[in-house]
C-alpha cells in the first residue's frame, strides 16, 4: 500500500505517466490479530484515495489487471484513464467468492464473478488483452497519443499519409437506402491517418464509438455512431462512455472529431429503466462545456436531444449530402404529428408515404447550409483534406489549453 501511494506521489511530483500492473487483494482482518498497538489511521492523515484522485487530473494513468485483483487494488484499477485486463488470467472483484458466499449465500467462481466477459461490458475494463504482452502493447499505444502531463501537449507524430488523400470508396460507403446500415469504423479509418485508430470500450455502450486517432500527426479524440447497434441510438451506457471520453480529451487537450449518425436517445421501457435521459443529458452537458476544439461531420442522421452531444461551442460543422437533420426522424415525426389524418385517410399507407417524402426534403443538408446551419456540405472524399486543414487552423491555439481543467476526469 505504501509503495502504491509513493508511486502516485512520484508521478504527480515529476509529472510523468503512471502505469499500474495489478494482481492481488486488499485489506485483511488477520493483519491486526493479537496486536496491542494503535488501530486505524490518525484523523489528520490525508485520505488514502486523495493521491489516486489527484493524479487523474495531472498525468495519464493506465492500469493492467494481470491476475485476480480484489478490494483496494480493484479500486485503483477502476481509477484509471485506461484499464486493460487479460482475458484468461485476470478477474476484477470487489470481494472474492468466499466473502460473497458467506454474505449472500451465492456460490460463484472468480471468473464468473469478475472475469473479462463481465467487465468488458460494464466499462470497468476499457479493453481486453489476449495476454500480458498484449496488455503492455495496448498501454504503450494509449500513452503514445497523450502528453506526459496536463502542462504539456501531445507530441505531433511524423506521417507520410498525404493531407489531400481522397478515398473514392467514401462515395459509396453510405447506402442510398436509408434503412440499410454501414460500417462507421471502416469509414473513419478511410479519413484518419492510416493505422492510427485505437478504440477503447468497444463492448460497452456499443452504439457509440470512442477512440484515439491522428490527423496529419496530431492526436485527436474520435466519437462516432455505430448504426449496427440500436441504429446508433445513445443508450445509458453509451452516454456514460461518451461523457467520460470527452472529459479525458479535455483533461489532456486533445481536439475531438465527431462522425455523426445519431437517431436520438434509445427509447422503450428498458431505456427508461436505465435512466437514459439522465446519463444522456450528462453527456450533452459535457459536450457543450468542453474546452477543446471540436469538428463535427454529419454523415447521416442527427436527431433529437442526443444530437447535442455531438456538437460543442465554436465547433467546425461539415455535412455530407447523405445527412438528415431535424428534431425527429421523418417516420417517427409523421407518426406523431399526423396520426389522426393517417388513420382517417382512405389509403393510410399512401398518405404516410407522401407526408414522409414531403418532410424528408426539409431535413436535407442543403437548405441548412444555405441558412448557415452548417459551415459546408462537402463531397465525402473531401473529408480528410477539410479536417487536416481544420487541424492546421486550431493547432497554434492548443497551447492556451495547457494546465489542469476546472473539472478533471472522474472514473
C-alpha positions in Angstrom: 0.0 0.0 0.0 2.7 2.5 1.0 4.6 1.8 -2.3 1.4 2.3 -4.3 0.8 5.7 -2.7 4.5 6.6 -3.1 4.4 5.8 -6.8 1.3 8.1 -7.2 3.1 10.9 -5.3 6.2 10.5 -7.6 4.0 10.6 -10.7 2.5 13.8 -9.5 5.8 15.3 -8.4 7.7 14.6 -11.6 4.7 15.0 -13.9 5.1 11.6 -15.6 2.5 9.0 -16.5 1.6 6.3 -14.0 1.4 2.7 -15.1 0.0 0.1 -12.7 0.4 -3.7 -13.1 -2.1 -5.2 -10.7 -2.6 -8.6 -9.1 -3.6 -9.3 -5.5 -6.1 -8.5 -2.8 -6.8 -5.7 -0.5 -7.1 -5.5 3.3 -7.2 -8.4 5.7 -8.6 -8.8 9.2 -5.7 -11.1 10.2 -3.1 -8.4 10.0 -4.1 -6.9 13.4 -4.8 -10.2 15.1 -3.3 -10.4 18.6 -1.7 -6.9 18.3 -1.9 -4.3 21.1 -0.7 -1.3 19.0 -2.7 1.6 17.6 -5.7 0.9 15.4 -6.5 2.8 12.3 -5.0 6.0 10.9 -4.8 9.3 12.7 -7.6 11.8 12.0 -5.1 14.3 10.5 -3.8 11.8 7.9 -4.8 12.6 4.2 -7.4 10.3 2.8 -5.9 7.2 1.1 -7.7 7.9 -2.1 -6.5 11.5 -2.4 -3.4 10.7 -4.3 -5.4 8.5 -6.6 -7.9 11.2 -7.4 -5.3 14.0 -7.6 -3.1 12.4 -10.3 -6.1 11.8 -12.6 -6.2 15.5 -13.2 -2.5 15.8 -13.8 -0.9 12.8 -15.6 -2.1 9.8 -17.7 -2.9 6.8 -15.6 -3.0 3.3 -17.2 -3.7 0.1 -15.3 -3.4 -3.6 -16.3 -5.0 -6.4 -14.4 -2.8 -9.5 -14.9 -4.4 -11.8 -12.4 -7.1 -11.8 -9.7 -7.5 -8.2 -8.4 -9.7 -7.5 -5.4 -10.6 -4.8 -2.9 -8.5 -1.6 -2.9 -6.3 -2.7 -5.9 -9.6 -3.2 -7.8 -10.5 0.4 -7.0 -7.1 1.5 -8.3 -7.7 -0.4 -11.5 -11.0 1.5 -11.9 -9.4 4.8 -11.1 -7.5 5.0 -14.4 -7.8 6.8 -17.7 -7.2 3.5 -19.4 -7.7 0.0 -18.0 -7.0 -3.3 -19.6 -7.3 -6.9 -18.3 -6.0 -10.2 -19.6 -8.7 -12.4 -21.0 -7.7 -15.7 -19.4 -5.9 -14.9 -16.2 -7.5 -11.7 -14.7 -10.5 -11.1 -12.6 -11.6 -7.8 -11.0 -13.5 -8.2 -7.8 -15.0 -6.1 -5.0 -15.0 -9.2 -2.9 -13.9 -12.8 -3.8 -16.0 -15.9 -3.9 -15.5 -16.8 -0.1 -16.9 -13.4 1.1 -19.7 -13.5 -1.5 -20.7 -17.0 -0.3 -20.6 -16.0 3.3 -22.5 -12.8 2.9 -25.0 -13.6 0.2 -25.0 -17.4 0.0 -24.2 -17.2 -3.7 -21.5 -19.6 -4.9 -19.6 -18.5 -8.0 -16.0 -18.8 -9.2 -13.7 -15.8 -9.6 -14.2 -15.9 -13.3 -18.0 -15.9 -13.0 -17.9 -13.0 -10.6 -15.5 -10.7 -12.3 -13.9 -12.2 -15.4 -13.4 -10.5 -18.8 -16.8 -11.5 -20.0 -18.3 -9.4 -17.1 -16.1 -6.3 -17.1 -15.7 -5.8 -20.8 -19.4 -4.9 -21.0 -19.7 -2.6 -17.9 -16.8 -0.2 -18.6 -14.7 -1.4 -15.6 -12.2 -2.7 -18.2 -11.9 -0.4 -21.2 -10.2 -3.1 -23.2 -9.4 -6.9 -23.0 -5.9 -8.2 -23.9 -5.0 -11.7 -25.1 -2.1 -11.9 -22.7 0.3 -9.8 -20.7 2.3 -8.8 -23.7 -0.8 -7.6 -25.5 -1.8 -5.6 -22.3 1.6 -3.9 -22.3 1.3 -3.1 -26.0 -2.1 -1.5 -25.6 -0.9 0.6 -22.7 2.1 1.8 -24.8 -0.3 2.7 -27.7 -2.7 4.5 -25.3 0.1 6.6 -23.8 1.5 7.5 -27.3 -1.5 9.7 -28.0 -1.2 11.8 -24.8 1.2 14.3 -23.3 3.2 13.3 -20.2 1.1 15.6 -18.2 -1.6 18.3 -18.4 1.1 21.1 -18.6 2.2 19.8 -22.0 0.6 19.0 -25.4 0.7 15.6 -27.1 3.6 15.4 -29.5 2.8 15.6 -33.2 4.0 12.4 -34.9 5.6 12.3 -38.3 3.4 10.8 -41.0 3.7 10.2 -44.8 -0.1 10.0 -45.2 -1.0 12.9 -47.5 -3.3 15.5 -46.2 -5.1 15.7 -49.6 -5.8 12.0 -49.8 -9.3 11.4 -51.2 -10.6 7.8 -50.8 -13.0 7.1 -53.7 -14.8 4.4 -51.5 -16.2 7.1 -49.4 -18.7 7.9 -52.2 -20.5 4.6 -51.8 -20.0 3.7 -48.2 -23.3 5.1 -47.0 -26.1 3.1 -48.7 -28.7 5.1 -50.7 -31.4 3.1 -48.9 -31.6 5.0 -45.6 -32.7 1.8 -43.7 -29.5 -0.1 -44.6 -26.6 0.1 -42.1 -22.9 0.8 -42.9 -19.6 0.3 -41.2 -18.7 3.5 -39.4 -15.2 2.2 -38.3 -14.3 1.5 -41.9 -15.4 5.0 -42.8 -13.4 6.6 -40.0 -10.3 4.7 -41.0 -10.5 6.0 -44.6 -10.2 9.5 -43.2 -7.8 9.5 -40.3 -4.0 8.9 -40.6 -3.5 5.3 -41.7 -3.0 2.7 -38.9 -3.7 5.3 -36.2 -7.1 4.1 -34.9 -7.1 3.0 -31.2 -10.5 2.1 -29.8 -11.5 1.9 -26.2 -14.6 0.5 -24.6 -15.9 -1.2 -27.7 -18.1 -3.8 -25.9 -19.7 -1.2 -23.5 -22.4 1.1 -25.0 -21.6 -0.4 -28.4 -23.8 2.1 -30.3 -21.2 4.8 -29.8 -17.5 4.5 -30.8 -14.8 6.2 -28.7 -11.2 6.1 -30.0 -7.9 7.9 -30.3 -6.5 8.6 -33.8 -4.3 11.1 -35.6 -4.9 13.7 -38.3 -1.7 14.7 -40.0 0.2 13.5 -37.0 -2.0 15.4 -34.4 -3.6 13.3 -31.7 -7.4 13.6 -31.7 -10.3 12.0 -29.9 -12.9 10.3 -32.2 -16.6 9.9 -31.4 -18.9 8.1 -33.9 -22.2 6.2 -34.0 -22.3 2.6 -34.9 -25.7 2.2 -36.6 -25.4 -1.6 -36.4 -26.3 -1.4 -32.7 -29.8 0.2 -32.0 -29.4 2.2 -35.2 -26.7 4.2 -33.4 -29.0 5.5 -30.7 -27.5 6.7 -27.5 -28.4 4.4 -24.5 -27.4 4.9 -20.9 -24.1 3.0 -21.2 -23.1 4.8 -24.4 -23.9 8.2 -22.9 -21.7 7.5 -19.9 -18.9 6.3 -22.2 -19.1 9.4 -24.3 -19.2 11.7 -21.2 -16.0 10.1 -19.7 -14.3 10.2 -23.1 -15.0 13.9 -23.6 -13.6 14.6 -20.1 -10.5 12.5 -21.0 -9.9 14.6 -24.1 -10.5 17.8 -22.2 -8.0 16.8 -19.5 -5.2 16.2 -22.0 -6.1 18.9 -24.5 -7.0 16.6 -27.5 -9.2 18.0 -30.2 -12.4 16.0 -30.8 -13.8 14.9 -34.2 -17.4 13.6 -34.3 -18.6 11.3 -37.2 -22.3 11.6 -36.5 -25.2 9.2 -37.3 -27.3 9.9 -34.3 -31.0 9.0 -34.3 -31.5 10.2 -30.8 -31.7 8.7 -27.3 -32.6 5.0 -27.2 -36.3 4.7 -26.5 -38.5 2.0 -24.8 -39.1 0.5 -21.3 -35.5 -0.8 -20.8 -34.1 2.6 -21.8 -36.4 4.3 -19.3 -35.4 1.9 -16.5 -31.7 2.5 -17.3 -32.1 6.3 -16.8 -31.0 7.1 -20.3 -32.3 10.6 -20.2 -30.3 11.4 -17.1 -27.0 10.0 -18.4 -27.7 11.3 -21.9 -28.2 14.8 -20.5 -24.9 14.4 -18.7 -23.2 13.6 -22.0 -24.7 16.7 -23.6 -23.6 18.9 -20.7 -20.0 17.5 -21.1 -20.1 18.3 -24.8 -21.4 21.8 -24.7 -18.9 22.7 -21.8 -15.9 21.0 -23.4 -12.9 23.3 -23.7 -11.1 21.7 -26.6 -11.7 22.4 -30.3 -14.5 20.3 -31.9 -15.2 19.3 -35.5 -18.4 17.5 -36.4 -19.0 15.7 -39.7 -22.7 14.8 -40.1 -22.6 11.6 -42.0 -26.3 10.6 -41.9 -28.7 11.1 -39.0 -28.7 14.0 -36.5 -31.9 14.0 -34.5 -33.3 14.7 -31.0 -31.6 15.9 -27.8 -28.9 13.3 -28.2 -27.6 15.1 -31.3 -26.4 17.9 -29.0 -23.8 15.6 -27.6 -22.0 15.7 -31.0 -21.5 19.5 -31.1 -19.7 22.0 -28.9 -19.1 25.7 -28.6 -17.4 27.2 -31.7 -17.3 23.8 -33.4 -16.5 23.3 -37.1 -19.5 21.6 -38.7 -19.5 19.8 -42.0 -22.2 17.7 -43.6 -22.3 15.0 -46.2 -25.0 15.1 -48.9 -26.4 12.0 -47.1 -27.1 13.9 -43.9 -30.5 14.1 -42.4 -31.1 16.8 -39.7 -34.1 17.7 -37.6 -36.0 17.3 -34.4 -37.2 13.8 -35.2 -36.6 11.1 -37.9 -39.2 11.5 -40.6 -41.0 8.2 -39.8 -41.4 9.0 -36.1 -42.3 12.6 -36.7 -45.1 11.8 -39.2 -46.5 9.1 -37.0 -46.8 11.5 -34.1 -47.9 14.7 -35.9 -50.3 13.2 -38.5 -51.7 10.2 -36.7 -55.3 11.2 -36.9 -55.1 12.3 -40.6 -53.4 9.0 -41.5 -56.0 6.9 -39.6 -58.9 8.8 -41.3 -57.4 8.5 -44.8 -58.8 6.2 -47.5 -55.3 4.9 -48.2 -53.2 5.4 -45.0 -50.1 3.9 -46.4 -50.2 6.3 -49.4 -50.7 9.4 -47.3 -48.0 8.3 -44.9 -45.5 7.9 -47.8 -46.5 11.3 -49.2 -46.0 13.1 -45.9 -42.7 11.4 -45.3 -41.4 12.3 -48.7 -42.5 15.9 -48.3 -40.9 16.3 -44.9 -37.7 14.4 -45.9 -36.9 17.4 -48.2 -36.8 19.7 -45.2 -34.2 17.5 -43.5 -31.8 17.8 -46.4 -28.4 19.4 -45.5 -28.6 21.8 -48.5 -31.3 24.2 -47.1 -29.5 24.1 -43.8 -26.2 25.1 -45.5 -28.0 28.0 -47.2 -29.2 29.0 -43.7 -25.7 28.7 -42.3 -26.7 25.9 -40.1 -23.5 24.1 -41.1 -20.2 25.5 -42.4 -20.3 23.5 -45.6 -21.8 20.5 -47.4 -18.9 18.6 -48.8 -18.1 15.8 -51.1 -17.3 12.8 -48.8 -13.9 12.4 -50.5 -13.0 15.9 -49.3 -13.4 15.0 -45.6 -9.8 14.2 -44.8 -8.4 17.4 -46.6 -11.0 19.5 -44.8 -10.3 18.1 -41.4 -6.5 18.3 -41.9 -7.0 22.0 -42.8 -9.0 22.4 -39.6 -6.2 20.8 -37.6 -3.8 23.4 -39.1 -6.2 26.2 -38.1 -6.5 25.1 -34.5 -3.0 23.8 -33.7 -1.4 27.2 -33.0 -4.0 27.8 -30.2 -3.8 24.5 -28.4 -1.0 25.9 -26.2 -3.6 28.0 -24.5 -5.2 24.9 -23.0 -2.1 23.8 -21.1 -2.7 23.2 -17.4 -5.4 21.4 -15.3 -9.0 21.8 -16.4 -11.6 23.1 -13.9 -13.4 19.8 -13.8 -11.0 16.9 -14.1 -11.6 13.4 -15.3 -13.6 11.1 -13.0 -13.7 7.3 -13.2 
